[in-house]
Amino acid sequence: MNPSQSNSLTFQELILRFQSFWAERGCVLQQPYDVEVGAGTMAPETFLRVLGPQPYKVAYVQPSRRPADGRYGENPNRLYKHTQLQVILKPPPENVQELYLESLGAIGIDLRQHDLKFEEDNWEAPTLSAWGVGWQVMLDGLEVTQFTYFQQCGGIDLDPISAELTYGLERIAAFLQDVDSIYDIVWARDPDSGRVTTYGDVRLAEELQFSVYNFEKADVEKAWKHFELCEAECKGLLASYASHGAKTADKTRFPVLAAYDLCLKCSHLFNILDARGAISVTERVGVIARVRALAVGIAKAYVDQQRGETEVEPTPDNSSKRKKKLEAVPAVS
């Protein structure tokens, strides 16, 4: 073991340090969402909470599953399921960039000794009909955070916009502990015996077995059937809301959130089918459009439900007026 590891934060200490930092700055600490998502952005605490005018600040750890990225636990830097820390600041404070830099200091990164660069990297999620402007943050050449100002989500222009900080926890932990393999990251250290539990001890079997499932064993026919069933139920809920739910006196009872769970299941099933090689290039575009249609419908229903109006008016294209301008950000070294 690298001697420097014994003085570095363990994986779970890293998470706790980040959580404490953002809790002290007014964030709600949510728990990971218990439906498969491909990124922290897809959890309702981001996708739905950035919609509408209500201010909101939240931080949460989100395991993110990407079936096609699995490597049977054999690649030291590639995972089927990686872990993100997601922070949403709505609206973004003027000093959001300074807060981000302070958060790195809170986990023991001395920016005077490292090269930190903000490289322009605008973000887009076709299945969510969402996009934003921002940067990827590079620490000594390693991408550790995606820093985004959300402009649109579910096809709806955002007002106010939100700042999203997505920390790659495995990358940051490997950097702090100076290890070459994610599986060598110290997850926990017993304070009495000093015994170490590694990332591999906790997650290697999961990476191996889910890679086998996603690439070899997932039943393609049944996965398509699951996709179609979830899609049909989601579409049925949206149709019911449009025809009845939106006109009821107590529309807050209508299960728009359940419809979003079904949309997330469709997205994950699509990713499994993609990993199995069951979706052609031409089919891919069409299936993404089907998931996007669900996400857009849910976003409109959610906004309508939150504001208590009976109709969702088309949103004018005024994003250019609210678009957060990217300023030249000097490297921090």
C-alpha positions in Angstrom: 0.0 0.0 0.0 1.2 3.5 -0.8 2.2 5.0 2.6 0.4 8.2 1.6 -2.9 6.3 1.7 -2.8 6.1 5.5 -3.1 9.9 5.8 -5.7 10.3 3.0 -9.5 10.3 3.3 -11.1 6.9 2.9 -13.9 6.7 0.3 -16.6 7.0 2.9 -14.8 9.8 4.7 -14.6 11.7 1.4 -18.4 11.4 1.0 -19.0 12.5 4.6 -16.7 15.5 4.2 -18.5 16.6 1.0 -21.9 16.1 2.7 -20.9 18.1 5.7 -19.5 21.0 3.5 -22.7 21.4 1.5 -25.0 20.8 4.5 -23.3 23.7 6.2 -24.1 25.8 3.2 -27.8 25.2 3.3 -28.2 22.1 1.2 -30.8 19.4 1.8 -28.9 16.1 2.1 -31.0 13.6 0.1 -30.4 9.9 -0.1 -29.5 8.1 -3.3 -32.6 7.5 -5.5 -33.6 3.8 -5.5 -34.2 3.4 -9.2 -31.5 2.7 -11.7 -30.2 5.9 -13.3 -27.3 6.6 -15.7 -26.3 9.8 -14.0 -27.1 11.8 -10.9 -28.8 14.3 -13.2 -31.6 11.8 -13.8 -32.6 11.5 -10.2 -35.8 13.4 -9.5 -33.9 15.7 -7.1 -32.3 17.2 -10.2 -34.5 16.5 -13.2 -37.7 17.6 -11.5 -36.5 20.1 -8.9 -34.8 22.3 -11.4 -38.2 22.9 -13.0 -40.3 25.8 -11.8 -39.5 28.9 -9.8 -39.1 27.5 -6.3 -35.5 27.9 -4.9 -33.9 24.6 -3.9 -30.5 23.5 -2.7 -29.7 19.8 -2.5 -26.7 17.4 -2.3 -26.8 13.7 -2.7 -24.7 10.7 -3.5 -26.0 8.8 -6.6 -24.8 5.4 -7.8 -25.0 5.7 -11.6 -25.4 2.6 -13.8 -24.1 2.5 -17.3 -24.3 -1.2 -18.5 -22.1 -0.7 -21.6 -19.3 0.7 -19.5 -18.8 -2.5 -17.5 -15.5 -4.3 -17.9 -16.0 -7.4 -15.7 -13.9 -5.8 -13.0 -10.8 -6.1 -15.1 -10.3 -2.5 -16.1 -8.8 -0.4 -13.2 -10.5 2.8 -14.3 -13.8 1.7 -15.9 -17.0 0.8 -14.1 -20.5 -0.4 -14.8 -21.7 1.5 -11.7 -19.8 4.6 -10.6 -20.7 7.0 -7.8 -21.4 10.7 -8.2 -21.9 13.4 -5.7 -24.6 15.7 -7.1 -25.1 19.3 -5.9 -27.9 21.5 -7.2 -28.0 25.2 -6.3 -31.2 26.9 -7.5 -30.7 29.7 -8.2 -26.9 29.7 -8.3 -25.3 32.1 -5.9 -22.9 34.7 -7.3 -20.0 33.0 -5.6 -20.8 29.4 -6.8 -17.3 29.0 -8.3 -15.7 30.1 -5.1 -17.8 27.6 -3.2 -16.7 24.8 -5.5 -13.1 25.7 -4.9 -13.7 25.8 -1.2 -15.2 22.3 -1.4 -12.0 20.9 -2.8 -10.1 22.5 0.0 -12.5 20.8 2.5 -11.4 17.4 1.2 -7.7 18.3 1.6 -6.8 19.4 -1.9 -4.3 22.3 -1.7 -4.9 24.3 -4.9 -1.5 26.0 -4.5 0.1 22.7 -5.2 -2.0 21.5 -8.0 -3.1 22.6 -11.5 -6.8 23.2 -11.7 -8.4 24.1 -15.0 -12.0 24.9 -16.2 -12.3 23.6 -19.7 -15.5 24.7 -21.6 -17.7 21.6 -22.0 -21.3 22.3 -22.6 -23.6 19.4 -21.6 -26.6 17.8 -23.3 -28.8 14.8 -22.4 -30.9 13.8 -25.4 -33.1 11.3 -23.5 -34.0 14.1 -21.0 -34.3 16.9 -23.6 -32.0 18.8 -21.3 -28.9 20.9 -21.8 -26.6 23.4 -20.1 -23.5 25.4 -20.5 -20.4 24.9 -18.3 -17.0 23.3 -17.8 -15.3 20.1 -17.1 -12.9 20.7 -14.2 -9.5 19.1 -14.7 -7.3 18.5 -11.6 -3.7 17.8 -12.7 -5.1 16.6 -16.1 -7.8 14.4 -14.5 -11.5 15.3 -14.9 -13.0 15.4 -11.5 -16.2 17.5 -11.8 -18.7 18.6 -14.3 -19.8 22.2 -13.6 -23.0 23.1 -15.4 -25.5 25.9 -15.6 -28.8 24.2 -16.5 -30.7 26.0 -19.3 -33.4 23.5 -20.2 -34.8 20.3 -18.8 -37.6 18.2 -20.2 -37.8 20.6 -23.1 -38.7 23.4 -20.7 -36.6 26.6 -20.5 -35.5 27.1 -16.9 -36.2 30.3 -14.9 -34.3 30.5 -12.7 -31.5 28.4 -14.0 -29.7 26.1 -11.6 -26.0 25.3 -11.0 -25.1 21.6 -11.0 -21.9 20.3 -9.6 -21.2 16.6 -10.4 -18.2 15.2 -8.6 -16.7 11.9 -9.7 -16.1 10.3 -6.3 -14.0 7.3 -7.5 -11.7 9.6 -9.5 -11.2 12.0 -6.6 -10.6 9.2 -4.1 -8.0 7.5 -6.4 -6.3 10.9 -6.8 -6.2 11.6 -3.1 -5.0 8.2 -2.2 -2.5 8.0 -5.1 -3.7 4.6 -6.4 -3.6 3.4 -10.0 -6.7 1.2 -9.7 -10.2 2.1 -8.5 -10.4 -1.3 -6.8 -7.4 -0.4 -4.6 -9.2 2.7 -3.1 -9.5 2.4 0.7 -13.2 2.4 1.3 -12.9 2.2 5.1 -10.3 1.7 7.8 -11.1 0.1 11.2 -10.1 2.7 13.8 -9.1 0.0 16.3 -7.3 -2.7 14.2 -6.3 -0.5 11.3 -7.8 -3.2 9.0 -8.5 -1.8 5.5 -11.6 -2.6 3.4 -11.0 -1.7 -0.2 -13.3 -0.6 -3.0 -12.7 -4.1 -4.6 -13.8 -5.8 -1.4 -17.1 -4.0 -1.6 -17.8 -3.8 -5.3 -15.6 -6.1 -7.4 -18.1 -9.0 -7.4 -20.9 -6.7 -8.5 -18.9 -5.3 -11.4 -18.1 -8.9 -12.6 -21.6 -10.3 -12.3 -23.5 -7.4 -13.7 -21.1 -7.2 -16.7 -21.9 -10.9 -17.3 -25.6 -10.1 -17.1 -25.5 -6.9 -19.2 -23.3 -8.3 -22.0 -24.2 -12.0 -22.0 -27.2 -13.1 -20.0 -29.9 -10.4 -20.2 -32.8 -11.8 -22.2 -33.3 -9.5 -25.1 -36.9 -10.4 -25.9 -37.9 -10.0 -22.2 -36.0 -6.7 -21.9 -37.9 -5.3 -24.9 -41.2 -6.5 -23.3 -40.3 -4.8 -20.0 -39.4 -1.6 -21.9 -42.7 -1.7 -23.8 -44.8 -2.4 -20.7 -43.1 0.5 -18.7 -43.5 2.8 -21.7 -47.2 1.9 -22.1 -47.9 2.5 -18.4 -46.1 5.8 -18.4 -47.9 7.0 -21.5 -51.2 5.9 -20.0 -50.5 7.9 -16.8 -49.6 11.0 -18.9 -52.7 10.7 -21.0 -54.9 10.3 -17.9 -53.3 13.4 -16.4 -53.9 15.4 -19.5 -57.6 14.3 -19.8 -58.6 14.1 -16.1 -55.9 14.7 -13.6 -55.0 18.3 -14.7 -58.7 19.3 -14.3 -59.3 17.9 -10.8 -59.5 20.2 -7.8 -56.7 18.2 -6.0 -54.3 17.5 -8.9 -51.4 17.1 -6.4 -52.6 13.5 -5.8 -51.9 12.5 -9.3 -48.9 10.1 -9.5 -46.6 12.2 -11.8 -43.7 10.9 -9.8 -44.6 7.3 -10.5 -44.7 8.1 -14.2 -41.2 9.4 -13.9 -40.0 6.2 -12.2 -41.4 4.3 -15.3 -39.5 6.6 -17.6 -36.3 5.9 -15.7 -36.9 2.2 -16.0 -37.3 2.6 -19.8 -34.0 4.5 -19.9 -32.2 1.7 -18.0 -33.7 -1.1 -20.1 -32.6 0.8 -23.2 -29.1 0.8 -21.8 -29.2 -2.9 -21.1 -30.4 -3.6 -24.7 -27.7 -1.3 -26.0 -25.1 -3.2 -24.0 -26.4 -6.5 -25.4 -26.0 -5.2 -28.9 -29.8 -5.5 -29.5 -30.3 -2.0 -30.8 -29.2 -1.0 -34.3 -27.9 2.4 -35.2 -31.2 3.3 -36.9 -33.3 1.9 -34.0 -31.2 3.8 -31.4 -32.4 7.2 -32.6 -36.0 6.1 -32.5 -35.8 4.5 -29.0 -34.1 7.6 -27.6 -36.9 9.7 -29.0 -39.5 7.5 -27.3 -37.8 7.9 -23.9 -37.4 11.7 -24.5 -41.1 12.0 -25.3 -41.9 10.4 -21.9 -39.5 12.8 -20.1 -40.9 15.9 -21.9 -44.4 14.9 -21.0 -43.6 14.3 -17.4 -41.7 17.6 -17.1 -44.8 19.5 -18.5 -47.1 17.6 -16.1 -44.9 18.2 -13.1 -44.7 22.0 -13.8 -48.4 22.2 -14.3 -49.0 20.2 -11.1 -46.7 22.4 -9.1 -48.2 25.7 -10.2 -51.8 24.5 -10.0 -52.9 25.6 -13.4 -55.1 23.5 -15.6 -53.1 23.9 -18.8 -49.5 23.9 -19.7 -48.8 26.8 -22.0 -46.0 26.5 -24.6 -42.8 28.0 -23.2 -41.4 30.8 -25.4 -37.9 30.4 -26.6 -36.3 33.1 -24.4 -33.4 31.0 -23.2 -30.9 33.4 -24.8 -32.0 36.1 -22.3 -31.3 33.9 -19.3 -28.3 32.1 -20.7 -25.4 32.3 -18.2 -22.5 33.6 -20.1 -19.3 31.6 -19.8 -16.5 33.9 -18.6 -12.9 33.2 -19.2 -11.8 31.2 -16.1 -8.0 31.3 -15.4 -6.3 28.1 -14.4 -5.8 27.8 -10.7 -2.4 26.5 -9.8 
